Structure formats: C-alpha cells, structure tokens
Amino acid sequence: MIPARPLPTYLVQRYAGWRATTWAENRSWYRRLAEDGQHPRAMVISCCDSRVHVTSIFGADQGEFFIHRNIANLVPPHKPDGEHHGTSAALEFGVTALRVPHLIVLGHSGCGGIKGCNDMCLGQAPELEDRSSYVGRWMDMLRPSFEQVRDMADERERLKALEQLAVVVSLENLMTFPFVRSAVESGDLSLHGLWNDISDGTLLQYDPSKPEFQAVGG
C-alpha cells in the first residue's frame, strides 16, 4: 500500500487562495494553455535547490519555459544504453518534440551538490563515495573538472569556480547528443550557460570565446 498522506494545511490554504484569485482572474488564459498545448520559448536546466526560482529571475509567465531540474544542474553525456535517464529524456522531449529555440543551463551560488562533489574529491564525504549513493554517482560527472580548482586555497572561490565549471561541463555534454548538435548546427537551437549569485541577484553568462563568465546586461 502506498503511504500517501493528506496535503499539509498550509498548502491546501495556498491552493485555495490561488484558485480564488489568480486562476479565477485569468481563467481564459489557463483554458487557452490547456487547449493549445505548450509552446515554450526556452528550455532551462537548473538545480533542484529551492532558492533557484527560474520564472522569477526572468519574469516568465506560465507556459513560457520548459524546465528540468536536477542536482547541480548537470547534463550527463549521451548514453543510449536503454536504462533510465531523466535528464536526457527531458532534453530529448524539449529539443525534438517542443523544438525550443533556446536551451539554458543555469548554475547558482551555494550549491549543495557542488559542495558535496568538492568534499567527496577531498576525501571528506565517505558517504558519497559509497556505490549506493545516487548523489555521489551523479556528481562523479564533475570529478575530472575538480582537478582544475583543487589547488585554490580559498574554499569559497573554489566552490564558485566549480559551480561555473558544472555549467561548462553541461554545455559540453549537451553537444554529445546528436539531436542537440544537429539543431545547433542548423541554427534552430542556441545554447546558453548562466550562473546566478543568490545573495546579490547577479547573473553571469558564459562566453566560450574568452572563456569566462561575464555579467548579463553589464
């Protein structure tokens, strides 16, 4: 038997408030969204972190972004082995079915997944080394990149650099997917790498020609 429980009271109350106000005032818009299907202007791969609020950062409306979230906003390399691949499945649907014109990888400051990778690579997180750790095996994707920041003495700067490297690694891995590469090369899809500092609202964009992250709108 599935051990499902009733929703917490505060969620029920918030839903009731939304239904009575936002939904009621925009019911024709919601009906249109339901009947016309989704036509997102971009796909965003972001972290599961509850502080990362993609739609707020860009002032997006419902139906505007196709969003996939995972630990540390990582994209694995193309691996058609017949197993379960949530991120790759979302990517395939966004690019081949929804035909999004823009694909954004959004990293952020204070990422717990990145901190875990840092600690694991320094031998300070034995629980993540265990083969049964889903988080540890997921963060293995970033292990090779850690060598680029290992010698940085300032942990805060090292973590920031690793957070940004996670974005770069994901952009590189995106291009291993044939359908992504094909869409990029045909000009139907553009890739973007961003990093957001939660504390001050700064948004940086990766410029592969430098290569470095530069302020958006700066």
ChimeraX commands (.cxc) that place a marker at each C-alpha (Angstrom):
marker #1 position 0.00,0.00,0.00 radius 0.5
marker #1 position 1.32,3.45,-0.92 radius 0.5
marker #1 position 1.77,5.52,2.30 radius 0.5
marker #1 position 0.28,8.73,0.90 radius 0.5
marker #1 position -0.91,11.37,3.37 radius 0.5
marker #1 position -3.18,14.43,3.03 radius 0.5
marker #1 position -1.52,17.67,1.96 radius 0.5
marker #1 position -0.28,19.95,4.77 radius 0.5
marker #1 position -2.90,22.54,5.71 radius 0.5
marker #1 position -0.78,25.48,4.58 radius 0.5
marker #1 position -0.57,24.05,1.05 radius 0.5
marker #1 position -4.33,23.48,0.91 radius 0.5
marker #1 position -4.88,27.08,2.02 radius 0.5
marker #1 position -2.44,28.45,-0.55 radius 0.5
marker #1 position -4.08,26.45,-3.30 radius 0.5
marker #1 position -7.49,27.75,-2.30 radius 0.5
marker #1 position -6.17,31.31,-2.38 radius 0.5
marker #1 position -4.63,30.82,-5.83 radius 0.5
marker #1 position -7.80,29.22,-7.21 radius 0.5
marker #1 position -9.94,32.07,-5.90 radius 0.5
marker #1 position -7.69,34.87,-7.16 radius 0.5
marker #1 position -5.00,34.22,-9.79 radius 0.5
marker #1 position -6.83,31.38,-11.53 radius 0.5
marker #1 position -10.28,32.99,-11.28 radius 0.5
marker #1 position -8.99,36.27,-12.72 radius 0.5
marker #1 position -7.18,34.55,-15.59 radius 0.5
marker #1 position -9.35,31.52,-16.30 radius 0.5
marker #1 position -9.49,32.19,-20.05 radius 0.5
marker #1 position -5.67,32.21,-20.17 radius 0.5
marker #1 position -5.46,28.89,-18.34 radius 0.5
marker #1 position -8.08,27.41,-20.64 radius 0.5
marker #1 position -6.04,28.54,-23.62 radius 0.5
marker #1 position -2.89,26.97,-22.15 radius 0.5
marker #1 position -4.74,23.69,-21.69 radius 0.5
marker #1 position -6.32,23.63,-25.13 radius 0.5
marker #1 position -3.43,24.94,-27.25 radius 0.5
marker #1 position -0.72,22.85,-25.60 radius 0.5
marker #1 position 2.69,24.17,-24.62 radius 0.5
marker #1 position 4.93,26.24,-26.84 radius 0.5
marker #1 position 7.80,27.27,-24.55 radius 0.5
marker #1 position 10.23,29.95,-25.67 radius 0.5
marker #1 position 13.16,28.22,-23.97 radius 0.5
marker #1 position 14.21,25.13,-22.04 radius 0.5
marker #1 position 16.02,25.66,-18.76 radius 0.5
marker #1 position 18.08,23.04,-16.94 radius 0.5
marker #1 position 18.52,24.24,-13.38 radius 0.5
marker #1 position 19.30,22.91,-9.93 radius 0.5
marker #1 position 16.71,21.37,-7.60 radius 0.5
marker #1 position 17.72,23.95,-4.96 radius 0.5
marker #1 position 14.55,25.57,-3.61 radius 0.5
marker #1 position 16.18,29.01,-3.74 radius 0.5
marker #1 position 16.57,28.87,-7.52 radius 0.5
marker #1 position 13.40,30.44,-8.92 radius 0.5
marker #1 position 13.80,30.43,-12.68 radius 0.5
marker #1 position 10.50,32.06,-13.57 radius 0.5
marker #1 position 11.05,34.88,-11.07 radius 0.5
marker #1 position 14.55,35.66,-12.34 radius 0.5
marker #1 position 13.25,36.16,-15.87 radius 0.5
marker #1 position 9.74,37.37,-15.02 radius 0.5
marker #1 position 8.32,34.47,-17.02 radius 0.5
marker #1 position 4.66,33.59,-17.40 radius 0.5
marker #1 position 3.22,30.12,-17.08 radius 0.5
marker #1 position 3.87,28.16,-20.27 radius 0.5
marker #1 position 6.93,30.21,-21.23 radius 0.5
marker #1 position 9.69,27.87,-20.01 radius 0.5
marker #1 position 10.14,24.12,-20.24 radius 0.5
marker #1 position 12.08,23.50,-17.03 radius 0.5
marker #1 position 14.04,20.44,-15.94 radius 0.5
marker #1 position 15.66,20.41,-12.51 radius 0.5
marker #1 position 18.24,18.05,-11.08 radius 0.5
marker #1 position 21.11,18.03,-8.59 radius 0.5
marker #1 position 23.67,20.70,-9.55 radius 0.5
marker #1 position 22.04,21.41,-12.95 radius 0.5
marker #1 position 24.21,18.78,-14.63 radius 0.5
marker #1 position 23.70,17.27,-18.07 radius 0.5
marker #1 position 25.18,13.79,-18.48 radius 0.5
marker #1 position 26.85,12.75,-21.74 radius 0.5
marker #1 position 24.81,10.99,-24.40 radius 0.5
marker #1 position 24.49,7.33,-23.38 radius 0.5
marker #1 position 21.80,5.36,-25.28 radius 0.5
marker #1 position 22.05,2.22,-23.16 radius 0.5
marker #1 position 18.35,1.53,-22.69 radius 0.5
marker #1 position 18.42,2.48,-18.99 radius 0.5
marker #1 position 16.52,5.22,-17.12 radius 0.5
marker #1 position 17.78,8.74,-17.94 radius 0.5
marker #1 position 15.52,11.51,-16.65 radius 0.5
marker #1 position 17.62,14.47,-17.76 radius 0.5
marker #1 position 18.30,13.01,-21.18 radius 0.5
marker #1 position 14.60,12.22,-21.64 radius 0.5
marker #1 position 13.62,15.80,-20.78 radius 0.5
marker #1 position 16.28,17.06,-23.16 radius 0.5
marker #1 position 15.05,14.83,-25.98 radius 0.5
marker #1 position 11.47,15.98,-25.49 radius 0.5
marker #1 position 12.38,19.67,-25.27 radius 0.5
marker #1 position 14.57,19.66,-28.37 radius 0.5
marker #1 position 12.86,17.17,-30.67 radius 0.5
marker #1 position 9.18,17.45,-29.68 radius 0.5
marker #1 position 8.81,21.01,-28.41 radius 0.5
marker #1 position 11.61,22.35,-30.63 radius 0.5
marker #1 position 12.69,25.00,-28.15 radius 0.5
marker #1 position 14.88,27.67,-29.81 radius 0.5
marker #1 position 16.99,28.29,-26.69 radius 0.5
marker #1 position 18.46,25.89,-24.13 radius 0.5
marker #1 position 19.79,27.42,-20.91 radius 0.5
marker #1 position 21.92,25.73,-18.25 radius 0.5
marker #1 position 21.53,27.74,-15.05 radius 0.5
marker #1 position 24.00,27.26,-12.18 radius 0.5
marker #1 position 23.94,29.11,-8.88 radius 0.5
marker #1 position 25.87,30.05,-5.76 radius 0.5
marker #1 position 25.86,27.92,-2.63 radius 0.5
marker #1 position 25.00,24.71,-4.49 radius 0.5
marker #1 position 24.80,21.73,-2.14 radius 0.5
marker #1 position 25.57,19.25,-4.90 radius 0.5
marker #1 position 28.73,21.12,-5.83 radius 0.5
marker #1 position 29.76,21.30,-2.16 radius 0.5
marker #1 position 29.25,17.55,-1.96 radius 0.5
marker #1 position 31.46,17.00,-5.00 radius 0.5
marker #1 position 34.14,19.22,-3.51 radius 0.5
marker #1 position 34.07,17.32,-0.22 radius 0.5
marker #1 position 33.99,13.95,-1.95 radius 0.5
marker #1 position 37.02,14.79,-4.10 radius 0.5
marker #1 position 38.89,15.93,-0.98 radius 0.5
marker #1 position 38.09,12.69,0.84 radius 0.5
marker #1 position 35.77,14.44,3.29 radius 0.5
marker #1 position 32.48,12.78,2.32 radius 0.5
marker #1 position 32.83,8.98,2.56 radius 0.5
marker #1 position 29.04,8.58,2.44 radius 0.5
marker #1 position 29.07,9.96,-1.12 radius 0.5
marker #1 position 31.80,7.52,-2.14 radius 0.5
marker #1 position 29.51,4.58,-1.39 radius 0.5
marker #1 position 28.33,2.97,-4.63 radius 0.5
marker #1 position 24.75,3.15,-3.35 radius 0.5
marker #1 position 24.82,6.96,-3.16 radius 0.5
marker #1 position 22.77,8.38,-6.01 radius 0.5
marker #1 position 24.12,11.87,-5.32 radius 0.5
marker #1 position 27.71,10.67,-5.25 radius 0.5
marker #1 position 27.46,8.81,-8.53 radius 0.5
marker #1 position 25.66,11.74,-10.16 radius 0.5
marker #1 position 28.41,14.13,-9.02 radius 0.5
marker #1 position 31.06,11.79,-10.46 radius 0.5
marker #1 position 30.39,13.65,-13.70 radius 0.5
marker #1 position 32.20,16.64,-12.26 radius 0.5
marker #1 position 35.16,14.80,-10.71 radius 0.5
marker #1 position 37.57,15.38,-13.64 radius 0.5
marker #1 position 36.84,19.12,-13.54 radius 0.5
marker #1 position 37.67,19.32,-9.84 radius 0.5
marker #1 position 41.35,18.95,-10.72 radius 0.5
marker #1 position 41.16,22.42,-12.29 radius 0.5
marker #1 position 40.24,24.00,-8.95 radius 0.5
marker #1 position 41.86,21.63,-6.42 radius 0.5
marker #1 position 44.74,24.00,-5.66 radius 0.5
marker #1 position 42.54,27.00,-4.91 radius 0.5
marker #1 position 43.11,27.66,-1.19 radius 0.5
marker #1 position 40.02,29.82,-0.69 radius 0.5
marker #1 position 37.13,27.35,-0.41 radius 0.5
marker #1 position 34.53,29.96,-1.28 radius 0.5
marker #1 position 36.27,30.83,-4.54 radius 0.5
marker #1 position 36.91,27.14,-5.28 radius 0.5
marker #1 position 33.22,26.32,-4.90 radius 0.5
marker #1 position 32.21,29.24,-7.09 radius 0.5
marker #1 position 34.67,28.12,-9.77 radius 0.5
marker #1 position 33.36,24.55,-9.55 radius 0.5
marker #1 position 29.75,25.75,-9.80 radius 0.5
marker #1 position 30.64,27.54,-13.00 radius 0.5
marker #1 position 32.58,24.55,-14.30 radius 0.5
marker #1 position 29.44,22.47,-13.82 radius 0.5
marker #1 position 27.69,24.76,-16.29 radius 0.5
marker #1 position 30.55,24.43,-18.79 radius 0.5
marker #1 position 30.64,20.63,-18.44 radius 0.5
marker #1 position 26.90,20.51,-19.06 radius 0.5
marker #1 position 27.22,22.65,-22.19 radius 0.5
marker #1 position 29.96,20.32,-23.47 radius 0.5
marker #1 position 27.87,17.24,-22.70 radius 0.5
marker #1 position 24.86,18.73,-24.47 radius 0.5
marker #1 position 26.81,18.66,-27.71 radius 0.5
marker #1 position 27.32,14.89,-27.39 radius 0.5
marker #1 position 23.60,14.38,-28.08 radius 0.5
marker #1 position 23.14,14.01,-31.85 radius 0.5
marker #1 position 19.77,15.78,-31.87 radius 0.5
marker #1 position 21.21,18.74,-29.92 radius 0.5
marker #1 position 24.28,19.02,-32.14 radius 0.5
marker #1 position 22.12,18.82,-35.26 radius 0.5
marker #1 position 19.76,21.56,-34.02 radius 0.5
marker #1 position 22.67,23.79,-33.01 radius 0.5
marker #1 position 24.49,23.33,-36.32 radius 0.5
marker #1 position 21.34,24.06,-38.32 radius 0.5
marker #1 position 20.77,27.26,-36.35 radius 0.5
marker #1 position 17.48,26.03,-34.85 radius 0.5
marker #1 position 18.85,25.90,-31.29 radius 0.5
marker #1 position 21.21,28.09,-29.29 radius 0.5
marker #1 position 22.89,27.08,-26.03 radius 0.5
marker #1 position 23.41,29.42,-23.09 radius 0.5
marker #1 position 25.33,28.94,-19.82 radius 0.5
marker #1 position 24.37,31.10,-16.83 radius 0.5
marker #1 position 25.36,31.37,-13.18 radius 0.5
marker #1 position 23.27,33.21,-10.58 radius 0.5
marker #1 position 24.55,34.62,-7.28 radius 0.5
marker #1 position 21.56,34.17,-4.99 radius 0.5
marker #1 position 22.80,36.69,-2.42 radius 0.5
marker #1 position 23.07,39.73,-4.69 radius 0.5
marker #1 position 20.99,38.75,-7.71 radius 0.5
marker #1 position 23.94,38.85,-10.11 radius 0.5
marker #1 position 23.52,36.82,-13.30 radius 0.5
marker #1 position 26.63,35.85,-15.27 radius 0.5
marker #1 position 26.79,34.35,-18.75 radius 0.5
marker #1 position 29.47,32.03,-20.08 radius 0.5
marker #1 position 31.38,33.37,-23.05 radius 0.5
marker #1 position 33.23,30.47,-24.72 radius 0.5
marker #1 position 35.40,32.85,-26.74 radius 0.5
marker #1 position 37.16,34.17,-23.59 radius 0.5
marker #1 position 36.42,31.68,-21.92 radius 0.5
marker #1 position 34.87,33.24,-18.80 radius 0.5
marker #1 position 31.61,34.27,-17.18 radius 0.5
marker #1 position 30.54,37.88,-17.66 radius 0.5
marker #1 position 27.72,39.91,-16.16 radius 0.5
marker #1 position 24.46,39.86,-18.09 radius 0.5
marker #1 position 23.40,43.38,-19.01 radius 0.5
marker #1 position 26.69,44.76,-17.69 radius 0.5
marker link #1:1,2 radius 0.2
marker link #1:2,3 radius 0.2
marker link #1:3,4 radius 0.2
marker link #1:4,5 radius 0.2
marker link #1:5,6 radius 0.2
marker link #1:6,7 radius 0.2
marker link #1:7,8 radius 0.2
marker link #1:8,9 radius 0.2
marker link #1:9,10 radius 0.2
marker link #1:10,11 radius 0.2
marker link #1:11,12 radius 0.2
marker link #1:12,13 radius 0.2
marker link #1:13,14 radius 0.2
marker link #1:14,15 radius 0.2
marker link #1:15,16 radius 0.2
marker link #1:16,17 radius 0.2
marker link #1:17,18 radius 0.2
marker link #1:18,19 radius 0.2
marker link #1:19,20 radius 0.2
marker link #1:20,21 radius 0.2
marker link #1:21,22 radius 0.2
marker link #1:22,23 radius 0.2
marker link #1:23,24 radius 0.2
marker link #1:24,25 radius 0.2
marker link #1:25,26 radius 0.2
marker link #1:26,27 radius 0.2
marker link #1:27,28 radius 0.2
marker link #1:28,29 radius 0.2
marker link #1:29,30 radius 0.2
marker link #1:30,31 radius 0.2
marker link #1:31,32 radius 0.2
marker link #1:32,33 radius 0.2
marker link #1:33,34 radius 0.2
marker link #1:34,35 radius 0.2
marker link #1:35,36 radius 0.2
marker link #1:36,37 radius 0.2
marker link #1:37,38 radius 0.2
marker link #1:38,39 radius 0.2
marker link #1:39,40 radius 0.2
marker link #1:40,41 radius 0.2
marker link #1:41,42 radius 0.2
marker link #1:42,43 radius 0.2
marker link #1:43,44 radius 0.2
marker link #1:44,45 radius 0.2
marker link #1:45,46 radius 0.2
marker link #1:46,47 radius 0.2
marker link #1:47,48 radius 0.2
marker link #1:48,49 radius 0.2
marker link #1:49,50 radius 0.2
marker link #1:50,51 radius 0.2
marker link #1:51,52 radius 0.2
marker link #1:52,53 radius 0.2
marker link #1:53,54 radius 0.2
marker link #1:54,55 radius 0.2
marker link #1:55,56 radius 0.2
marker link #1:56,57 radius 0.2
marker link #1:57,58 radius 0.2
marker link #1:58,59 radius 0.2
marker link #1:59,60 radius 0.2
marker link #1:60,61 radius 0.2
marker link #1:61,62 radius 0.2
marker link #1:62,63 radius 0.2
marker link #1:63,64 radius 0.2
marker link #1:64,65 radius 0.2
marker link #1:65,66 radius 0.2
marker link #1:66,67 radius 0.2
marker link #1:67,68 radius 0.2
marker link #1:68,69 radius 0.2
marker link #1:69,70 radius 0.2
marker link #1:70,71 radius 0.2
marker link #1:71,72 radius 0.2
marker link #1:72,73 radius 0.2
marker link #1:73,74 radius 0.2
marker link #1:74,75 radius 0.2
marker link #1:75,76 radius 0.2
marker link #1:76,77 radius 0.2
marker link #1:77,78 radius 0.2
marker link #1:78,79 radius 0.2
marker link #1:79,80 radius 0.2
marker link #1:80,81 radius 0.2
marker link #1:81,82 radius 0.2
marker link #1:82,83 radius 0.2
marker link #1:83,84 radius 0.2
marker link #1:84,85 radius 0.2
marker link #1:85,86 radius 0.2
marker link #1:86,87 radius 0.2
marker link #1:87,88 radius 0.2
marker link #1:88,89 radius 0.2
marker link #1:89,90 radius 0.2
marker link #1:90,91 radius 0.2
marker link #1:91,92 radius 0.2
marker link #1:92,93 radius 0.2
marker link #1:93,94 radius 0.2
marker link #1:94,95 radius 0.2
marker link #1:95,96 radius 0.2
marker link #1:96,97 radius 0.2
marker link #1:97,98 radius 0.2
marker link #1:98,99 radius 0.2
marker link #1:99,100 radius 0.2
marker link #1:100,101 radius 0.2
marker link #1:101,102 radius 0.2
marker link #1:102,103 radius 0.2
marker link #1:103,104 radius 0.2
marker link #1:104,105 radius 0.2
marker link #1:105,106 radius 0.2
marker link #1:106,107 radius 0.2
marker link #1:107,108 radius 0.2
marker link #1:108,109 radius 0.2
marker link #1:109,110 radius 0.2
marker link #1:110,111 radius 0.2
marker link #1:111,112 radius 0.2
marker link #1:112,113 radius 0.2
marker link #1:113,114 radius 0.2
marker link #1:114,115 radius 0.2
marker link #1:115,116 radius 0.2
marker link #1:116,117 radius 0.2
marker link #1:117,118 radius 0.2
marker link #1:118,119 radius 0.2
marker link #1:119,120 radius 0.2
marker link #1:120,121 radius 0.2
marker link #1:121,122 radius 0.2
marker link #1:122,123 radius 0.2
marker link #1:123,124 radius 0.2
marker link #1:124,125 radius 0.2
marker link #1:125,126 radius 0.2
marker link #1:126,127 radius 0.2
marker link #1:127,128 radius 0.2
marker link #1:128,129 radius 0.2
marker link #1:129,130 radius 0.2
marker link #1:130,131 radius 0.2
marker link #1:131,132 radius 0.2
marker link #1:132,133 radius 0.2
marker link #1:133,134 radius 0.2
marker link #1:134,135 radius 0.2
marker link #1:135,136 radius 0.2
marker link #1:136,137 radius 0.2
marker link #1:137,138 radius 0.2
marker link #1:138,139 radius 0.2
marker link #1:139,140 radius 0.2
marker link #1:140,141 radius 0.2
marker link #1:141,142 radius 0.2
marker link #1:142,143 radius 0.2
marker link #1:143,144 radius 0.2
marker link #1:144,145 radius 0.2
marker link #1:145,146 radius 0.2
marker link #1:146,147 radius 0.2
marker link #1:147,148 radius 0.2
marker link #1:148,149 radius 0.2
marker link #1:149,150 radius 0.2
marker link #1:150,151 radius 0.2
marker link #1:151,152 radius 0.2
marker link #1:152,153 radius 0.2
marker link #1:153,154 radius 0.2
marker link #1:154,155 radius 0.2
marker link #1:155,156 radius 0.2
marker link #1:156,157 radius 0.2
marker link #1:157,158 radius 0.2
marker link #1:158,159 radius 0.2
marker link #1:159,160 radius 0.2
marker link #1:160,161 radius 0.2
marker link #1:161,162 radius 0.2
marker link #1:162,163 radius 0.2
marker link #1:163,164 radius 0.2
marker link #1:164,165 radius 0.2
marker link #1:165,166 radius 0.2
marker link #1:166,167 radius 0.2
marker link #1:167,168 radius 0.2
marker link #1:168,169 radius 0.2
marker link #1:169,170 radius 0.2
marker link #1:170,171 radius 0.2
marker link #1:171,172 radius 0.2
marker link #1:172,173 radius 0.2
marker link #1:173,174 radius 0.2
marker link #1:174,175 radius 0.2
marker link #1:175,176 radius 0.2
marker link #1:176,177 radius 0.2
marker link #1:177,178 radius 0.2
marker link #1:178,179 radius 0.2
marker link #1:179,180 radius 0.2
marker link #1:180,181 radius 0.2
marker link #1:181,182 radius 0.2
marker link #1:182,183 radius 0.2
marker link #1:183,184 radius 0.2
marker link #1:184,185 radius 0.2
marker link #1:185,186 radius 0.2
marker link #1:186,187 radius 0.2
marker link #1:187,188 radius 0.2
marker link #1:188,189 radius 0.2
marker link #1:189,190 radius 0.2
marker link #1:190,191 radius 0.2
marker link #1:191,192 radius 0.2
marker link #1:192,193 radius 0.2
marker link #1:193,194 radius 0.2
marker link #1:194,195 radius 0.2
marker link #1:195,196 radius 0.2
marker link #1:196,197 radius 0.2
marker link #1:197,198 radius 0.2
marker link #1:198,199 radius 0.2
marker link #1:199,200 radius 0.2
marker link #1:200,201 radius 0.2
marker link #1:201,202 radius 0.2
marker link #1:202,203 radius 0.2
marker link #1:203,204 radius 0.2
marker link #1:204,205 radius 0.2
marker link #1:205,206 radius 0.2
marker link #1:206,207 radius 0.2
marker link #1:207,208 radius 0.2
marker link #1:208,209 radius 0.2
marker link #1:209,210 radius 0.2
marker link #1:210,211 radius 0.2
marker link #1:211,212 radius 0.2
marker link #1:212,213 radius 0.2
marker link #1:213,214 radius 0.2
marker link #1:214,215 radius 0.2
marker link #1:215,216 radius 0.2
marker link #1:216,217 radius 0.2
marker link #1:217,218 radius 0.2
view
